[in-house]
């Protein structure tokens, strides 16, 4: 019997993490992701850091934003070396970036139920993971 995968955790509205005291709001998220977010909170020397989280897939994906003296929507992935940013944008996602990272489409549709849009040389299109 195949184990059932853990469900995608979604936060609506977006969860904003500004201090380590806010980390408890990530209850149910993988501990290594919580630790990763905690490490980002002290990453900027001159600006305060806010990490926003829209969704976390316990299989090793998360989507949200990272902000410190500027910012961007961000997709993170668990790798052999820990959590890393695989895509970031202040506009639409690049279809090439999403496809190269093999971002699961359901991660990006988790809050709206609608396909996320991305752009490529043909213009704007729904991202379906293909």
Phi and psi in degrees as a GROMACS rama.xvg file:
@    title "Ramachandran Plot"
@    xaxis  label "Phi"
@    yaxis  label "Psi"
@TYPE xy
-79.9412  130.501  UNK-2
-66.0727  146.311  UNK-3
-75.6937  129.381  UNK-4
-66.1695  150.303  UNK-5
-63.3451  144.671  UNK-6
-71.6026  154.874  UNK-7
-68.5236  130.961  UNK-8
-91.9926  126.6  UNK-9
-120.708  150.197  UNK-10
-127.714  116.372  UNK-11
-136.398  107.116  UNK-12
-75.426  171.772  UNK-13
-51.817  133.711  UNK-14
-77.6237  124.629  UNK-15
-106.104  119.659  UNK-16
-105.574  114.295  UNK-17
-114.724  -23.524  UNK-18
-137.927  165.697  UNK-19
-63.0398  -24.3419  UNK-20
-64.9586  -21.7633  UNK-21
-81.781  -11.9935  UNK-22
-61.4145  -25.1933  UNK-23
-63.7926  -20.623  UNK-24
-66.2223  -16.5011  UNK-25
-88.006  20.6515  UNK-26
-51.3375  131.623  UNK-27
96.4986  -16.9996  UNK-28
-77.5636  152.611  UNK-29
-57.0428  139.378  UNK-30
-59.0002  -35.6381  UNK-31
-66.3156  -29.4131  UNK-32
-72.039  -42.0234  UNK-33
-58.9257  -43.9344  UNK-34
-62.9308  -39.5106  UNK-35
-62.4132  -46.0805  UNK-36
-61.3366  -43.6353  UNK-37
-58.4428  -39.9976  UNK-38
-66.907  -28.3643  UNK-39
-75.068  -25.6568  UNK-40
-61.3218  -28.7499  UNK-41
-104.556  18.1266  UNK-42
-79.7652  -16.562  UNK-43
-110.294  135.593  UNK-44
-80.591  -35.6438  UNK-45
-111.785  -8.70638  UNK-46
-126.759  152.237  UNK-47
-75.2017  150.676  UNK-48
-110.921  135.129  UNK-49
-125.008  132.23  UNK-50
-113.049  121.979  UNK-51
-100.935  141.109  UNK-52
-128.295  121.358  UNK-53
-93.1145  -42.218  UNK-54
-155.71  148.045  UNK-55
-132.213  125.739  UNK-56
-99.6814  115.169  UNK-57
-56.4267  -14.9757  UNK-58
-73.7875  -9.94075  UNK-59
123.778  31.7178  UNK-60
-135.137  152.53  UNK-61
-153.429  152.886  UNK-62
-135.518  141.489  UNK-63
177.668  -134.895  UNK-64
-149.931  162.777  UNK-65
-133.204  127.903  UNK-66
-135.776  127.275  UNK-67
-165.849  107.627  UNK-68
58.0416  35.8311  UNK-69
127.376  178.249  UNK-70
178.619  -177.875  UNK-71
-162.636  154.96  UNK-72
-65.522  142.407  UNK-73
-140.705  144.958  UNK-74
-117.335  128.884  UNK-75
-113.146  151.153  UNK-76
-136.941  141.523  UNK-77
-79.045  129.801  UNK-78
-125.839  -176.578  UNK-79
-62.8851  -23.0383  UNK-80
-104.004  7.71263  UNK-81
114.886  -165.632  UNK-82
-80.5853  134.776  UNK-83
-136.201  155.155  UNK-84
-78.4251  127.993  UNK-85
-109.194  -15.6809  UNK-86
-157.733  143.912  UNK-87
-148  145.958  UNK-88
-160.083  150.488  UNK-89
-104.083  7.71517  UNK-90
-141.842  -139.836  UNK-91
-74.6185  154.698  UNK-92
-69.6168  150.695  UNK-93
-78.883  125.278  UNK-94
-58.4281  -39.6157  UNK-95
-60.5918  -43.2273  UNK-96
-63.4774  -43.8568  UNK-97
-64.0269  -44.6463  UNK-98
-67.6121  -41.0097  UNK-99
-61.8705  -38.7393  UNK-100
-82.7661  -9.76336  UNK-101
60.0427  43.7706  UNK-102
-64.6027  126.806  UNK-103
-67.7561  126.424  UNK-104
-55.8221  -34.7125  UNK-105
-64.0236  -23.4204  UNK-106
-63.2134  -39.5609  UNK-107
-85.1984  -15.7358  UNK-108
-102.612  3.60331  UNK-109
-59.1448  -34.5003  UNK-110
-91.9137  -34.1259  UNK-111
-100.179  -24.3313  UNK-112
77.1104  -0.567216  UNK-113
-107.834  149.115  UNK-114
-59.2488  140.028  UNK-115
-75.2054  146.921  UNK-116
-93.9426  148.995  UNK-117
-138.82  171.452  UNK-118
-125.531  150.182  UNK-119
-148.307  -165.015  UNK-120
-65.5803  -18.8089  UNK-121
-90.3118  -0.256427  UNK-122
107.602  -153.061  UNK-123
-90.0301  137.596  UNK-124
-152.006  159.288  UNK-125
-67.8739  141.488  UNK-126
-89.0103  122.014  UNK-127
-119.069  6.23866  UNK-128
84.0613  2.99907  UNK-129
